[in-house]
């Protein structure tokens, strides 16, 4: 009886494989066959397109004024997005790049205190450049955003999809020019190469939906662990 069951299972698996459509190349996807080798990346492929790192509240920055060590210091941006420096006063750092903030400090010093100020700003740590990952992932929370962050990488940062996650119900919420926008994505389609893995930016919110049918089925089984007959259910 056990042998018959194994044969039937093998037949089902083989029939499923035989019915699967052959993956072909499209304008969006190049299929590499088994006999070919995956080419190595070009140097340009190893770096993501530049996304400016913007300074935000509670970020830690290093400000160096060349030739004036008493003005050089590490500091934290306050909750309103401002910094305070001797001779300079208060400067709004929120939303500026490191270069833009250095230019603002130079402008405040030039003429009155330093003849030709040379200021360098480096972002040492950022708590404002984060993405919120919520819903059916293993570890929801806030995760830092880098130039190479994409949707798949964001979900991997959250330790992957949870048991009841719906791969076709992943939403990215984003504010663009003051307007709230949302995009619906299918993780399975991205993994298969149907379309590109979308980039993730600071302040994005990623929400992974769940499957109520699968959850209901699991809860029902947990209430009836011992059954006299097989339990058959349709789970969409």
C-alpha positions as CSV (number, residue, x, y, z in Angstrom):
1,X,0.0,0.0,0.0
2,X,2.9,2.3,0.9
3,X,4.5,1.5,-2.5
4,X,1.3,2.4,-4.3
5,X,1.1,5.7,-2.5
6,X,4.7,6.6,-3.5
7,X,4.0,5.7,-7.1
8,X,0.9,7.9,-7.2
9,X,2.8,10.8,-5.5
10,X,5.6,10.5,-8.1
11,X,3.1,10.4,-10.9
12,X,1.4,13.6,-9.6
13,X,4.7,15.4,-9.3
14,X,5.8,14.4,-12.8
15,X,2.5,15.4,-14.3
16,X,2.7,18.8,-12.6
17,X,6.2,19.3,-14.0
18,X,5.2,18.2,-17.5
19,X,2.3,20.7,-17.5
20,X,4.5,23.6,-16.4
21,X,5.0,26.2,-19.2
22,X,8.6,26.6,-20.4
23,X,10.1,29.9,-19.3
24,X,11.1,31.9,-22.3
25,X,12.9,35.2,-22.8
26,X,10.9,38.4,-23.0
27,X,11.9,42.0,-23.5
28,X,12.0,42.3,-19.7
29,X,13.7,39.0,-18.9
30,X,16.6,37.1,-20.4
31,X,16.5,33.3,-19.7
32,X,19.9,31.6,-19.3
33,X,19.7,27.9,-20.1
34,X,21.4,25.2,-18.2
35,X,24.2,24.9,-20.7
36,X,25.1,28.6,-20.4
37,X,26.9,30.3,-17.6
38,X,25.7,33.4,-15.8
39,X,28.1,36.2,-16.8
40,X,29.9,38.2,-14.1
41,X,28.6,41.7,-13.3
42,X,30.3,44.8,-14.7
43,X,31.9,47.2,-12.3
44,X,28.9,49.6,-12.8
45,X,26.5,46.8,-11.9
46,X,28.1,46.5,-8.4
47,X,26.9,50.0,-7.3
48,X,23.4,51.3,-7.1
49,X,22.3,54.5,-8.7
50,X,23.1,57.4,-6.4
51,X,20.4,58.5,-4.0
52,X,21.3,61.5,-1.9
53,X,21.5,60.8,1.8
54,X,19.5,63.5,3.6
55,X,20.1,64.7,7.1
56,X,17.1,64.3,9.5
57,X,16.2,64.8,13.1
58,X,18.4,62.9,15.7
59,X,21.0,61.9,13.1
60,X,24.6,62.1,14.3
61,X,27.0,64.2,12.1
62,X,30.6,65.2,12.1
63,X,31.4,68.8,11.3
64,X,35.0,69.7,10.5
65,X,36.2,73.3,9.9
66,X,39.7,73.1,8.4
67,X,42.2,75.1,10.4
68,X,39.8,75.9,13.2
69,X,39.8,72.7,15.4
70,X,37.8,74.4,18.2
71,X,34.8,74.5,15.8
72,X,35.1,70.9,14.6
73,X,32.9,68.5,16.5
74,X,30.5,65.6,16.4
75,X,26.9,66.5,17.2
76,X,23.4,65.2,17.0
77,X,20.7,67.0,15.0
78,X,17.9,68.0,17.4
79,X,14.3,66.8,17.1
80,X,13.4,69.9,15.0
81,X,16.2,69.1,12.5
82,X,18.6,71.9,13.6
83,X,22.2,72.1,14.8
84,X,23.9,74.8,16.9
85,X,27.6,75.8,16.6
86,X,29.7,78.4,18.2
87,X,30.0,81.6,16.0
88,X,27.5,80.1,13.6
89,X,24.4,79.9,15.7
90,X,21.5,77.7,14.7
91,X,21.4,76.1,11.3
92,X,18.5,74.1,9.8
93,X,20.0,70.8,8.7
94,X,16.8,68.9,8.0
95,X,16.4,67.7,4.5
96,X,19.9,68.8,3.5
97,X,22.7,66.7,2.1
98,X,26.1,66.7,3.9
99,X,27.5,69.0,1.1
100,X,24.5,71.4,1.4
101,X,24.9,71.7,5.2
102,X,28.6,72.3,4.8
103,X,27.8,75.1,2.4
104,X,25.4,76.6,4.9
105,X,27.9,76.6,7.7
106,X,30.6,78.1,5.4
107,X,28.2,80.9,4.5
108,X,27.5,81.6,8.2
109,X,31.3,81.8,8.9
110,X,32.5,83.6,5.8
111,X,33.7,87.2,6.3
112,X,32.8,87.8,9.9
113,X,34.7,85.0,11.6
114,X,36.7,83.0,9.0
115,X,38.1,84.5,5.8
116,X,37.9,81.4,3.6
117,X,36.1,78.7,5.6
118,X,36.5,75.1,4.4
119,X,33.8,73.0,6.0
120,X,33.3,69.2,5.7
121,X,30.2,67.4,7.0
122,X,29.9,63.6,7.3
123,X,26.8,61.7,8.4
124,X,28.1,59.2,11.0
125,X,24.8,57.5,11.8
126,X,21.2,58.1,10.6
127,X,18.0,57.2,12.4
128,X,15.8,59.2,9.9
129,X,16.7,57.2,6.8
130,X,14.5,54.2,7.6
131,X,11.7,52.1,6.1
132,X,8.8,50.7,8.1
133,X,8.0,47.1,7.4
134,X,4.7,45.9,8.8
135,X,2.2,43.1,8.4
136,X,3.0,39.4,7.7
137,X,6.8,39.4,8.0
138,X,8.9,37.6,10.6
139,X,10.2,40.7,12.3
140,X,8.2,43.9,11.6
141,X,10.0,47.1,12.5
142,X,12.1,50.0,11.3
143,X,15.1,49.2,9.1
144,X,17.8,51.5,7.7
145,X,17.6,52.5,4.0
146,X,20.7,52.4,1.8
147,X,21.3,53.2,-1.8
148,X,20.8,49.5,-2.7
149,X,17.5,48.9,-0.8
150,X,14.8,47.3,-2.8
151,X,11.5,45.6,-1.8
152,X,12.9,42.1,-1.8
153,X,15.9,43.3,0.3
154,X,13.6,45.1,2.7
155,X,11.5,42.0,3.3
156,X,14.7,40.0,3.7
157,X,15.8,42.5,6.4
158,X,12.6,41.7,8.2
159,X,13.7,38.0,8.2
160,X,11.3,37.2,5.3
161,X,7.6,36.5,4.9
162,X,5.5,35.1,7.7
163,X,3.5,31.9,7.5
164,X,0.3,33.5,6.4
165,X,1.7,36.2,4.1
166,X,0.2,36.8,0.7
167,X,2.9,37.2,-1.9
168,X,0.5,39.0,-4.2
169,X,-0.6,41.6,-1.6
170,X,2.4,43.7,-0.8
171,X,1.9,47.4,-0.6
172,X,4.4,50.2,-0.6
173,X,3.0,53.5,0.9
174,X,5.0,56.6,-0.1
175,X,4.5,60.4,0.0
176,X,5.4,62.1,-3.2
177,X,5.2,66.0,-3.4
178,X,2.9,66.0,-0.4
179,X,0.6,63.3,-1.8
180,X,0.0,59.9,-0.3
181,X,0.6,57.2,-2.9
182,X,0.4,53.4,-2.8
183,X,1.7,50.7,-5.0
184,X,0.6,47.0,-5.0
185,X,3.3,44.4,-5.8
186,X,3.5,40.7,-6.2
187,X,6.6,39.1,-4.6
188,X,6.3,35.9,-6.6
189,X,6.2,37.9,-9.9
190,X,9.3,39.9,-8.9
191,X,11.2,36.7,-7.9
192,X,10.3,35.1,-11.3
193,X,11.6,38.2,-13.2
194,X,8.2,39.3,-14.5
195,X,9.1,42.9,-13.5
196,X,11.8,44.8,-11.6
197,X,12.3,44.7,-7.9
198,X,11.2,48.3,-7.0
199,X,13.5,50.5,-5.0
200,X,12.7,51.5,-1.4
201,X,13.3,55.0,-0.1
202,X,13.4,56.6,3.3
203,X,10.0,57.0,5.0
204,X,8.4,54.3,2.8
205,X,6.0,51.9,4.6
206,X,5.9,48.3,3.4
207,X,2.8,46.3,4.4
208,X,2.6,42.6,3.7
209,X,-1.0,41.3,3.7
210,X,-2.1,37.9,5.0
211,X,-4.5,35.1,3.9
212,X,-7.6,34.9,6.1
213,X,-8.5,31.6,4.5
214,X,-5.2,29.9,5.5
215,X,-5.4,31.4,9.0
216,X,-9.0,30.2,9.4
217,X,-7.9,26.7,8.2
218,X,-5.0,26.6,10.7
219,X,-7.3,27.7,13.6
220,X,-9.9,25.0,12.7
221,X,-7.3,22.3,12.6
222,X,-5.9,23.3,16.0
223,X,-9.4,22.9,17.5
224,X,-9.8,19.4,16.1
225,X,-6.4,17.7,16.3
226,X,-7.8,14.2,16.3
227,X,-10.1,13.3,13.4
228,X,-11.6,10.0,12.4
229,X,-11.5,10.8,8.7
230,X,-9.3,12.9,6.5
231,X,-10.0,16.7,6.6
232,X,-10.6,18.2,3.2
233,X,-10.7,22.0,2.8
234,X,-10.4,24.4,-0.1
235,X,-7.8,27.0,0.7
236,X,-7.7,29.8,-1.9
